[in-house]
Amino acid sequence: MKKIVSNRVNRLFFLSMLLIITMLTSCNNDEDSNGAPVITEVRNYAAAPNDTLVNKLVPGQWVVLKGSNLKNLVKIAFNGVSVAFDGGLFSDEYAVVQLPYVIPFPLVPENQLNTIEVATAGGSTIFNIDIVAGPPLLAAISNENPVEGEIVTVFGTNLFLISELSFGGVAITDYVTKEDGTAISFPVSTITSGPLKIVTASGEILTTFKVNDLTTGMLCNFDTIGNIAWGTSTSNNDPAFPGNHGWYPILDTPVLTAGNGAWWEGGRSINIENGSEWVSAADLNLDIDQFALKFELNVPGDWNGISMFIVRDFNWDYLARFEPWKLTGTKTANFTTKGKWVTVTIPLTEFRTKKDGIDGTGNSATSLSELFGSKKKTINFFAVNTSDKESTTGLRAGVDNIRIVKIK
């Protein structure tokens, strides 16, 4: 009997010790997981063998932070700029995160330069590593064919720490940069043809195309190259479209009923004839993504709900849909250029087939030859409403300098 009691006591003692040990371990784990985070190294976020250790970072880069207590991070900041992150990509030892695309380097306080700050509820830490501006990248030029005295804005990223800027081969010294490096604005005092060039501390932009160029790749400038066969009226002095270069057609479309695709009605189409070939025979073997359709556009009023369809030779096999009112951020917002001419760029890869009965939403052409088919030289702009609702507004727009440009 005494032995049985002894065994029971021993088992009870063992279970009690096991419970205490478990509780202590759990407490230690809780303390560890709620402790201050630690970063020991930063690696490139890529499959092996490219998951290398890095000692220099650039905006937009994906990285893996390695250390401890990283699972419950509540803050990650690079050069003082906090980023959103997905905690599902974290463990206690690893955190996958992307640097912000925009870091306003000139505005970063000196004590935050070249730092990664991470924090949990239990504390924070700062890891020092070189974070440098990436090379400058061009997104768009407000107007590639401005008139003298016009303010031109160049949009992109990393457009700061500029050492050289020229537009059309003319040096620009009077300019204003946006503090986050996403834009530069300057007045144009001399109109000459040439590339845009921007040299910064981290790289260079030099466009393959020329600004102030009304001839290269031009399908129709409505003055000396090509002409409009029918569709809209033309003008060279309408007060609603100042800052023009010679003649231009004016799309003048009223509010359209649901499903109104009668583009042939007066004022709803621009039909060009006798234009130049879209791409020279020597360039037909180049990649299609190296080229874009460009034109200048002026929309003095509001535009919402009417699609601009662009086709070649009246052939709808491949069609580009231009619907800038869909890009304004909300479904109810209208698009307008406020009476200014702006340059529109549509990559040739945006000429697409019909999908599920909807024009211009399917596959892109895989080559220039596939897109062009026959060797005709026409281009057509149609104003239509293919939705099941009446358009919110009409469309009154000037269009000029329709051209095919090599962008890469």
FIKEPA-948996 format. One record per residue (C-alpha): residue number from 1; residue in three letters; x, y, z. Coordinates in steps of 0.1 Angstrom, whole numbers, plus 5000, padded with zeros to 4 digits. Each point is the difference from the previous one (the first is absolute). Layout:
N
+------+------+------+------+------+
: resi : resn :   c1 :   c2 :   c3 :
+------+------+------+------+------+
:  NUM :  Ala :    X :    Y :    Z :
...
+------+------+------+------+------+
***
This chain:
408
+------+------+------+------+------+
: resi : resn :   c1 :   c2 :   c3 :
+------+------+------+------+------+
:    1 :  Met : 5000 : 5000 : 5000 :
:    2 :  Lys : 5028 : 5023 : 5009 :
:    3 :  Lys : 5016 : 4993 : 4966 :
:    4 :  Ile : 4968 : 5009 : 4981 :
:    5 :  Val : 4997 : 5033 : 5019 :
:    6 :  Ser : 5036 : 5007 : 4993 :
:    7 :  Asn : 4996 : 4994 : 4962 :
:    8 :  Arg : 4970 : 5023 : 5000 :
:    9 :  Val : 5019 : 5027 : 5017 :
:   10 :  Asn : 5029 : 4997 : 4976 :
:   11 :  Arg : 4976 : 5002 : 4970 :
:   12 :  Leu : 4983 : 5030 : 5015 :
:   13 :  Phe : 5034 : 5016 : 5006 :
:   14 :  Phe : 5010 : 4993 : 4964 :
:   15 :  Leu : 4968 : 5014 : 4986 :
:   16 :  Ser : 5003 : 5031 : 5021 :
:   17 :  Met : 5036 : 5006 : 4989 :
:   18 :  Leu : 4990 : 4994 : 4964 :
:   19 :  Leu : 4972 : 5026 : 5003 :
:   20 :  Ile : 5024 : 5025 : 5016 :
:   21 :  Ile : 5026 : 4995 : 4973 :
:   22 :  Thr : 4973 : 5004 : 4973 :
:   23 :  Met : 4988 : 5032 : 5016 :
:   24 :  Leu : 5035 : 5014 : 5003 :
:   25 :  Thr : 5007 : 4991 : 4964 :
:   26 :  Ser : 4968 : 5016 : 4989 :
:   27 :  Cys : 5008 : 5032 : 5020 :
:   28 :  Asn : 5035 : 5001 : 4984 :
:   29 :  Asn : 4985 : 4996 : 4965 :
:   30 :  Asp : 4975 : 5028 : 5008 :
:   31 :  Glu : 5028 : 5022 : 5012 :
:   32 :  Asp : 5020 : 4992 : 4969 :
:   33 :  Ser : 4972 : 5006 : 4975 :
:   34 :  Asn : 4991 : 5033 : 5017 :
:   35 :  Gly : 5036 : 5011 : 5004 :
:   36 :  Ala : 5017 : 5027 : 4979 :
:   37 :  Pro : 5008 : 4989 : 4965 :
:   38 :  Val : 5035 : 4994 : 4987 :
:   39 :  Ile : 5013 : 5002 : 4964 :
:   40 :  Thr : 5033 : 4983 : 4994 :
:   41 :  Glu : 5001 : 5001 : 4961 :
:   42 :  Val : 4981 : 5009 : 4969 :
:   43 :  Arg : 4997 : 4977 : 4970 :
:   44 :  Asn : 4987 : 5003 : 4965 :
:   45 :  Tyr : 4964 : 4986 : 4997 :
:   46 :  Ala : 5006 : 4974 : 4972 :
:   47 :  Ala : 5004 : 4963 : 4996 :
:   48 :  Ala : 5034 : 4984 : 5007 :
:   49 :  Pro : 5027 : 5007 : 4990 :
:   50 :  Asn : 4988 : 5036 : 4995 :
:   51 :  Asp : 4990 : 5005 : 5036 :
:   52 :  Thr : 5033 : 5016 : 5007 :
:   53 :  Leu : 5010 : 5022 : 5029 :
:   54 :  Val : 4996 : 5037 : 4991 :
:   55 :  Asn : 5017 : 5031 : 5013 :
:   56 :  Lys : 4983 : 5026 : 4979 :
:   57 :  Leu : 4962 : 5005 : 4993 :
:   58 :  Val : 4980 : 5020 : 4975 :
:   59 :  Pro : 4963 : 5012 : 5000 :
:   60 :  Gly : 4976 : 4973 : 4990 :
:   61 :  Gln : 5023 : 4971 : 5007 :
:   62 :  Trp : 4987 : 4968 : 5017 :
:   63 :  Val : 5021 : 4988 : 5028 :
:   64 :  Val : 5000 : 4975 : 5029 :
:   65 :  Leu : 5009 : 5013 : 5034 :
:   66 :  Lys : 5016 : 4973 : 5021 :
:   67 :  Gly : 5003 : 5000 : 5038 :
:   68 :  Ser : 4977 : 4993 : 5029 :
:   69 :  Asn : 4966 : 5011 : 5015 :
:   70 :  Leu : 4989 : 5011 : 4965 :
:   71 :  Lys : 4966 : 4981 : 4998 :
:   72 :  Asn : 4980 : 5027 : 5018 :
:   73 :  Leu : 5014 : 5031 : 4984 :
:   74 :  Val : 4977 : 5031 : 5002 :
:   75 :  Lys : 5023 : 5024 : 4981 :
:   76 :  Ile : 5027 : 4998 : 4973 :
:   77 :  Ala : 5016 : 5032 : 4987 :
:   78 :  Phe : 5027 : 5006 : 4974 :
:   79 :  Asn : 5018 : 5034 : 5003 :
:   80 :  Gly : 4971 : 5010 : 5023 :
:   81 :  Val : 4973 : 4991 : 4974 :
:   82 :  Ser : 4976 : 4974 : 5014 :
:   83 :  Val : 4987 : 4972 : 4977 :
:   84 :  Ala : 4970 : 4978 : 5000 :
:   85 :  Phe : 5008 : 4963 : 5003 :
:   86 :  Asp : 4984 : 4966 : 5001 :
:   87 :  Gly : 5007 : 4983 : 5034 :
:   88 :  Gly : 4991 : 4967 : 4983 :
:   89 :  Leu : 5035 : 5001 : 4985 :
:   90 :  Phe : 5016 : 5002 : 5034 :
:   91 :  Ser : 5015 : 4975 : 5025 :
:   92 :  Asp : 5019 : 5008 : 5032 :
:   93 :  Glu : 5032 : 4998 : 4980 :
:   94 :  Tyr : 4990 : 5014 : 4966 :
:   95 :  Ala : 4980 : 5029 : 4986 :
:   96 :  Val : 4993 : 5005 : 4962 :
:   97 :  Val : 4994 : 5036 : 4991 :
:   98 :  Gln : 5002 : 5025 : 4971 :
:   99 :  Leu : 5017 : 5034 : 5003 :
:  100 :  Pro : 4978 : 5030 : 4992 :
:  101 :  Tyr : 5002 : 5010 : 4963 :
:  102 :  Val : 5003 : 5036 : 5010 :
:  103 :  Ile : 5025 : 5012 : 5026 :
:  104 :  Pro : 5005 : 5038 : 5001 :
:  105 :  Phe : 5037 : 4999 : 5005 :
:  106 :  Pro : 5006 : 5038 : 5002 :
:  107 :  Leu : 4974 : 5002 : 5029 :
:  108 :  Val : 5012 : 4970 : 5021 :
:  109 :  Pro : 5015 : 5011 : 5033 :
:  110 :  Glu : 5037 : 4992 : 5003 :
:  111 :  Asn : 4994 : 4976 : 5030 :
:  112 :  Gln : 4975 : 4980 : 4979 :
:  113 :  Leu : 5022 : 4996 : 4969 :
:  114 :  Asn : 5011 : 4964 : 4992 :
:  115 :  Thr : 4978 : 4985 : 5027 :
:  116 :  Ile : 4974 : 4972 : 5004 :
:  117 :  Glu : 4978 : 5005 : 5030 :
:  118 :  Val : 4979 : 4971 : 5012 :
:  119 :  Ala : 4977 : 4999 : 5031 :
:  120 :  Thr : 4978 : 4976 : 5019 :
:  121 :  Ala : 4979 : 5005 : 5031 :
:  122 :  Gly : 5031 : 4991 : 5020 :
:  123 :  Gly : 5024 : 5025 : 4985 :
:  124 :  Ser : 5018 : 5012 : 4969 :
:  125 :  Thr : 5034 : 4999 : 4984 :
:  126 :  Ile : 5019 : 5018 : 4972 :
:  127 :  Phe : 5021 : 4981 : 4975 :
:  128 :  Asn : 5025 : 5021 : 4979 :
:  129 :  Ile : 5004 : 4992 : 4963 :
:  130 :  Asp : 5007 : 5022 : 4969 :
:  131 :  Ile : 4967 : 5010 : 4984 :
:  132 :  Val : 5006 : 5019 : 4968 :
:  133 :  Ala : 4978 : 5016 : 4973 :
:  134 :  Gly : 4993 : 4977 : 4971 :
:  135 :  Pro : 5007 : 5012 : 4964 :
:  136 :  Pro : 4975 : 5027 : 4987 :
:  137 :  Leu : 4971 : 4985 : 4981 :
:  138 :  Leu : 4978 : 5019 : 4975 :
:  139 :  Ala : 4962 : 4995 : 5003 :
:  140 :  Ala : 4987 : 5027 : 4977 :
:  141 :  Ile : 5005 : 5035 : 4986 :
:  142 :  Ser : 4970 : 5023 : 5003 :
:  143 :  Asn : 5004 : 5013 : 4964 :
:  144 :  Glu : 5028 : 4989 : 4977 :
:  145 :  Asn : 4992 : 5027 : 4975 :
:  146 :  Pro : 4994 : 5032 : 5020 :
:  147 :  Val : 4999 : 5035 : 4988 :
:  148 :  Glu : 5025 : 5027 : 5012 :
:  149 :  Gly : 4994 : 5011 : 5035 :
:  150 :  Glu : 4980 : 4969 : 5010 :
:  151 :  Ile : 5007 : 4983 : 5033 :
:  152 :  Val : 5010 : 4963 : 4994 :
:  153 :  Thr : 4999 : 4974 : 5028 :
:  154 :  Val : 5020 : 4968 : 4999 :
:  155 :  Phe : 4986 : 4972 : 5022 :
:  156 :  Gly : 5019 : 4970 : 5013 :
:  157 :  Thr : 5019 : 4988 : 5030 :
:  158 :  Asn : 5033 : 5009 : 5016 :
:  159 :  Leu : 5000 : 5034 : 4983 :
:  160 :  Phe : 5022 : 5018 : 5025 :
:  161 :  Leu : 5036 : 5008 : 5006 :
:  162 :  Ile : 5001 : 5012 : 4964 :
:  163 :  Ser : 5033 : 5010 : 4984 :
:  164 :  Glu : 4988 : 5005 : 4964 :
:  165 :  Leu : 4967 : 5005 : 4983 :
:  166 :  Ser : 4993 : 5008 : 4963 :
:  167 :  Phe : 4968 : 5000 : 4979 :
:  168 :  Gly : 5004 : 4997 : 4963 :
:  169 :  Gly : 5037 : 5004 : 5003 :
:  170 :  Val : 4996 : 5034 : 5019 :
:  171 :  Ala : 5015 : 5002 : 5035 :
:  172 :  Ile : 4974 : 5007 : 5027 :
:  173 :  Thr : 5012 : 5018 : 5031 :
:  174 :  Asp : 4967 : 5015 : 5012 :
:  175 :  Tyr : 4979 : 4971 : 5014 :
:  176 :  Val : 4981 : 4989 : 5030 :
:  177 :  Thr : 5001 : 4965 : 5013 :
:  178 :  Lys : 4974 : 4982 : 5022 :
:  179 :  Glu : 5015 : 4991 : 5033 :
:  180 :  Asp : 4993 : 4963 : 4997 :
:  181 :  Gly : 5018 : 4999 : 4966 :
:  182 :  Thr : 4969 : 4992 : 4980 :
:  183 :  Ala : 4999 : 5031 : 4977 :
:  184 :  Ile : 5020 : 5028 : 4986 :
:  185 :  Ser : 4984 : 5032 : 4984 :
:  186 :  Phe : 5016 : 5026 : 4979 :
:  187 :  Pro : 4991 : 5027 : 4974 :
:  188 :  Val : 5010 : 4994 : 4964 :
:  189 :  Ser : 5016 : 5031 : 4985 :
:  190 :  Thr : 5016 : 4985 : 4969 :
:  191 :  Ile : 4983 : 4974 : 4976 :
:  192 :  Thr : 5025 : 4976 : 4985 :
:  193 :  Ser : 4998 : 4963 : 4992 :
:  194 :  Gly : 5020 : 4975 : 5021 :
:  195 :  Pro : 4997 : 4976 : 5029 :
:  196 :  Leu : 4992 : 5006 : 5036 :
:  197 :  Lys : 5031 : 4995 : 5022 :
:  198 :  Ile : 5001 : 4999 : 5038 :
:  199 :  Val : 5032 : 4991 : 5019 :
:  200 :  Thr : 4997 : 4994 : 5038 :
:  201 :  Ala : 5024 : 4988 : 5027 :
:  202 :  Ser : 4987 : 4964 : 4994 :
:  203 :  Gly : 4996 : 4998 : 4962 :
:  204 :  Glu : 4988 : 5015 : 4967 :
:  205 :  Ile : 4969 : 5002 : 4978 :
:  206 :  Leu : 5005 : 5005 : 4963 :
:  207 :  Thr : 4969 : 4995 : 4979 :
:  208 :  Thr : 5002 : 4980 : 4967 :
:  209 :  Phe : 4974 : 5024 : 4985 :
:  210 :  Lys : 5003 : 5037 : 4995 :
:  211 :  Val : 4978 : 5027 : 5015 :
:  212 :  Asn : 4989 : 5029 : 4978 :
:  213 :  Asp : 4999 : 4977 : 4970 :
:  214 :  Leu : 4971 : 5003 : 4977 :
:  215 :  Thr : 5013 : 4977 : 4972 :
:  216 :  Thr : 5017 : 4968 : 5013 :
:  217 :  Gly : 4975 : 4971 : 4999 :
:  218 :  Met : 4972 : 5024 : 4993 :
:  219 :  Leu : 4968 : 4985 : 4986 :
:  220 :  Cys : 4983 : 5033 : 4998 :
:  221 :  Asn : 5008 : 5035 : 5014 :
:  222 :  Phe : 4970 : 5015 : 4981 :
:  223 :  Asp : 5024 : 5026 : 4984 :
:  224 :  Thr : 5027 : 4984 : 4978 :
:  225 :  Ile : 4997 : 4962 : 5006 :
:  226 :  Gly : 4968 : 4981 : 4994 :
:  227 :  Asn : 4965 : 5014 : 5001 :
:  228 :  Ile : 4965 : 4994 : 5013 :
:  229 :  Ala : 4977 : 4984 : 4975 :
:  230 :  Trp : 4967 : 5005 : 5019 :
:  231 :  Gly : 4983 : 4999 : 5034 :
:  232 :  Thr : 5006 : 5032 : 5020 :
:  233 :  Ser : 5006 : 5037 : 4994 :
:  234 :  Thr : 5035 : 5015 : 5002 :
:  235 :  Ser : 5014 : 5033 : 5013 :
:  236 :  Asn : 5032 : 5018 : 5006 :
:  237 :  Asn : 4987 : 5027 : 5023 :
:  238 :  Asp : 4971 : 4988 : 5021 :
:  239 :  Pro : 5003 : 5020 : 5033 :
:  240 :  Ala : 4992 : 4968 : 5020 :
:  241 :  Phe : 5032 : 4984 : 4988 :
:  242 :  Pro : 5029 : 5025 : 5005 :
:  243 :  Gly : 5037 : 4991 : 4996 :
:  244 :  Asn : 4995 : 4980 : 4968 :
:  245 :  His : 5023 : 4992 : 4972 :
:  246 :  Gly : 4981 : 5008 : 4968 :
:  247 :  Trp : 4968 : 4981 : 4991 :
:  248 :  Tyr : 4983 : 4973 : 5020 :
:  249 :  Pro : 4967 : 4981 : 4999 :
:  250 :  Ile : 4974 : 5004 : 5028 :
:  251 :  Leu : 4979 : 4971 : 5012 :
:  252 :  Asp : 4966 : 5014 : 5009 :
:  253 :  Thr : 4978 : 4973 : 5015 :
:  254 :  Pro : 4968 : 5005 : 5020 :
:  255 :  Val : 4990 : 4979 : 5030 :
:  256 :  Leu : 4995 : 4965 : 4985 :
:  257 :  Thr : 4972 : 4976 : 5008 :
:  258 :  Ala : 5009 : 4965 : 5014 :
:  259 :  Gly : 5016 : 4978 : 4973 :
:  260 :  Asn : 5003 : 5028 : 4975 :
:  261 :  Gly : 5028 : 4989 : 4976 :
:  262 :  Ala : 4990 : 5021 : 4970 :
:  263 :  Trp : 5035 : 5015 : 4996 :
:  264 :  Trp : 4993 : 5011 : 4964 :
:  265 :  Glu : 4977 : 5027 : 5012 :
:  266 :  Gly : 5012 : 5036 : 4995 :
:  267 :  Gly : 5027 : 5011 : 5024 :
:  268 :  Arg : 5007 : 4965 : 5014 :
:  269 :  Ser : 5029 : 4987 : 4980 :
:  270 :  Ile : 5034 : 5010 : 4986 :
:  271 :  Asn : 5009 : 4981 : 4969 :
:  272 :  Ile : 5035 : 5006 : 4986 :
:  273 :  Glu : 5012 : 4992 : 4965 :
:  274 :  Asn : 5033 : 5005 : 4982 :
:  275 :  Gly : 5020 : 4996 : 5032 :
:  276 :  Ser : 5034 : 4984 : 5004 :
:  277 :  Glu : 5005 : 4963 : 5006 :
:  278 :  Trp : 4997 : 4992 : 5037 :
:  279 :  Val : 5034 : 4983 : 5002 :
:  280 :  Ser : 5026 : 4998 : 4973 :
:  281 :  Ala : 5008 : 4966 : 4984 :
:  282 :  Ala : 5034 : 5001 : 5016 :
:  283 :  Asp : 4984 : 5000 : 5035 :
:  284 :  Leu : 4973 : 4974 : 4995 :
:  285 :  Asn : 5022 : 4973 : 5017 :
:  286 :  Leu : 5004 : 5021 : 5032 :
:  287 :  Asp : 4980 : 4991 : 5031 :
:  288 :  Ile : 4965 : 5016 : 5000 :
:  289 :  Asp : 5005 : 5013 : 5036 :
:  290 :  Gln : 5027 : 5024 : 4986 :
:  291 :  Phe : 4974 : 5022 : 4984 :
:  292 :  Ala : 4971 : 5022 : 5010 :
:  293 :  Leu : 4973 : 5021 : 4984 :
:  294 :  Lys : 5002 : 5036 : 5012 :
:  295 :  Phe : 4979 : 5031 : 4994 :
:  296 :  Glu : 4992 : 5033 : 5016 :
:  297 :  Leu : 4966 : 5003 : 5016 :
:  298 :  Asn : 4980 : 5030 : 5013 :
:  299 :  Val : 4968 : 4995 : 5020 :
:  300 :  Pro : 4989 : 5034 : 5013 :
:  301 :  Gly : 4968 : 4987 : 5017 :
:  302 :  Asp : 4991 : 4968 : 5018 :
:  303 :  Trp : 5001 : 4965 : 4985 :
:  304 :  Asn : 4984 : 4970 : 5015 :
:  305 :  Gly : 4984 : 4969 : 4985 :
:  306 :  Ile : 5009 : 5003 : 4963 :
:  307 :  Ser : 5027 : 4977 : 4988 :
:  308 :  Met : 5025 : 5010 : 4973 :
:  309 :  Phe : 5007 : 4969 : 4978 :
:  310 :  Ile : 5031 : 5001 : 4979 :
:  311 :  Val : 5004 : 4976 : 4970 :
:  312 :  Arg : 5022 : 4996 : 4969 :
:  313 :  Asp : 4984 : 5000 : 4965 :
:  314 :  Phe : 4965 : 4996 : 5014 :
:  315 :  Asn : 5010 : 4965 : 5012 :
:  316 :  Trp : 4987 : 4992 : 5035 :
:  317 :  Asp : 5020 : 4968 : 5004 :
:  318 :  Tyr : 5024 : 5019 : 5022 :
:  319 :  Leu : 4986 : 5031 : 5018 :
:  320 :  Ala : 5013 : 5024 : 5027 :
:  321 :  Arg : 4975 : 5013 : 5025 :
:  322 :  Phe : 5009 : 5035 : 5014 :
:  323 :  Glu : 4979 : 5007 : 5030 :
:  324 :  Pro : 5019 : 5024 : 5023 :
:  325 :  Trp : 4969 : 5007 : 5021 :
:  326 :  Lys : 5004 : 4965 : 5014 :
:  327 :  Leu : 5034 : 5010 : 5014 :
:  328 :  Thr : 4990 : 5030 : 5021 :
:  329 :  Gly : 4997 : 4979 : 5032 :
:  330 :  Thr : 4962 : 4998 : 5003 :
:  331 :  Lys : 4972 : 4989 : 4977 :
:  332 :  Thr : 4982 : 5033 : 5002 :
:  333 :  Ala : 5031 : 5023 : 4994 :
:  334 :  Asn : 5003 : 5017 : 4966 :
:  335 :  Phe : 5031 : 5004 : 4979 :
:  336 :  Thr : 5012 : 5034 : 4986 :
:  337 :  Thr : 5032 : 5016 : 4989 :
:  338 :  Lys : 4985 : 5034 : 5008 :
:  339 :  Gly : 5007 : 5015 : 4966 :
:  340 :  Lys : 5036 : 4989 : 4998 :
:  341 :  Trp : 5016 : 4977 : 4975 :
:  342 :  Val : 5014 : 4968 : 5015 :
:  343 :  Thr : 5019 : 4971 : 4985 :
:  344 :  Val : 4982 : 4966 : 5000 :
:  345 :  Thr : 5021 : 4968 : 4998 :
:  346 :  Ile : 4984 : 4967 : 4991 :
:  347 :  Pro : 5024 : 4970 : 4997 :
:  348 :  Leu : 4993 : 4980 : 4969 :
:  349 :  Thr : 4995 : 4970 : 5023 :
:  350 :  Glu : 4968 : 5017 : 5011 :
:  351 :  Phe : 4984 : 4992 : 4965 :
:  352 :  Arg : 4981 : 4970 : 5010 :
:  353 :  Thr : 4975 : 4974 : 4986 :
:  354 :  Lys : 4964 : 4996 : 5010 :
:  355 :  Lys : 4993 : 4980 : 5031 :
:  356 :  Asp : 4966 : 4988 : 5012 :
:  357 :  Gly : 4984 : 5023 : 4975 :
:  358 :  Ile : 5019 : 5031 : 5012 :
:  359 :  Asp : 5023 : 5017 : 4975 :
:  360 :  Gly : 5036 : 5008 : 5010 :
:  361 :  Thr : 5001 : 4979 : 5032 :
:  362 :  Gly : 5015 : 4967 : 4987 :
:  363 :  Asn : 5035 : 4991 : 4990 :
:  364 :  Ser : 5027 : 5023 : 4987 :
:  365 :  Ala : 5016 : 4994 : 4967 :
:  366 :  Thr : 5033 : 4980 : 5004 :
:  367 :  Ser : 5018 : 5019 : 4972 :
:  368 :  Leu : 4999 : 5031 : 4979 :
:  369 :  Ser : 4992 : 4980 : 4969 :
:  370 :  Glu : 4970 : 4983 : 5017 :
:  371 :  Leu : 4987 : 5034 : 5011 :
:  372 :  Phe : 5004 : 5018 : 4967 :
:  373 :  Gly : 4989 : 4972 : 4976 :
:  374 :  Ser : 4995 : 5019 : 4967 :
:  375 :  Lys : 5022 : 5030 : 4991 :
:  376 :  Lys : 4974 : 5027 : 5000 :
:  377 :  Lys : 5008 : 5033 : 5018 :
:  378 :  Thr : 4967 : 5011 : 5016 :
:  379 :  Ile : 4990 : 5005 : 5036 :
:  380 :  Asn : 4966 : 5005 : 5015 :
:  381 :  Phe : 4987 : 5016 : 5033 :
:  382 :  Phe : 4964 : 4991 : 5009 :
:  383 :  Ala : 4979 : 5015 : 5029 :
:  384 :  Val : 4976 : 4973 : 5012 :
:  385 :  Asn : 4980 : 4989 : 5031 :
:  386 :  Thr : 5001 : 4963 : 5004 :
:  387 :  Ser : 4987 : 4999 : 5036 :
:  388 :  Asp : 4965 : 4993 : 5012 :
:  389 :  Lys : 4996 : 5035 : 5013 :
:  390 :  Glu : 4997 : 5035 : 4985 :
:  391 :  Ser : 5034 : 5018 : 5000 :
:  392 :  Thr : 5004 : 5024 : 5028 :
:  393 :  Thr : 5013 : 5027 : 4977 :
:  394 :  Gly : 5006 : 5007 : 4963 :
:  395 :  Leu : 5035 : 5003 : 4985 :
:  396 :  Arg : 5015 : 5030 : 4984 :
:  397 :  Ala : 5037 : 4995 : 4994 :
:  398 :  Gly : 5028 : 5012 : 4977 :
:  399 :  Val : 5024 : 4974 : 4986 :
:  400 :  Asp : 5033 : 5008 : 4983 :
:  401 :  Asn : 5034 : 4985 : 4989 :
:  402 :  Ile : 4990 : 4963 : 4998 :
:  403 :  Arg : 5032 : 4980 : 4998 :
:  404 :  Ile : 5017 : 4967 : 5006 :
:  405 :  Val : 5031 : 5004 : 5023 :
:  406 :  Lys : 5028 : 4976 : 5009 :
:  407 :  Ile : 5000 : 5002 : 5038 :
:  408 :  Lys : 5027 : 4974 : 5008 :
+------+------+------+------+------+
***
